Amino acid sequence: MVFLENDMFLVELTRLFEKSRLSGSVTLTIKRFNGHNKPVPRKGRPPLSTPSEFLCLVRAAFRSKKISTVIHSKDVNKFQQAYWNLLKTNINGLKKLKKVKSAKPKAH
């Protein structure tokens, strides 16, 4: 997995979307990140320190290519706006859902 800065992550994500147009799909994962790279210690060991702020971990995968970035709380709005614009421009291959007509009860 390649760790990138926020701007480079968006550039690489655009490239992944372009590659996926022919075949395949891009998988995105967003979750809260506490900044610890180590697992929780066993009983009797000193616990990990609590973070002063939580971060946001974003991962993207297309076939064997994986990229990730960490967003600080002060940068969330800026990243979210850029991310949303990227999604709007690259999500065009979705299939249109057919509306299902519900059977209305007949009045007597």
Secondary structure, DSSP 4 states (H G I P E B T S, - for coil): -EE--HHHHHHHHHHHHHHHTTS---EEEEEEE-S--SPPPPTTSPPPPPPSS-EEEEEEEETTEEEEEEE-GGGHHHHHHHHHHHHHHH---PPPPPPPPPPPPPP-
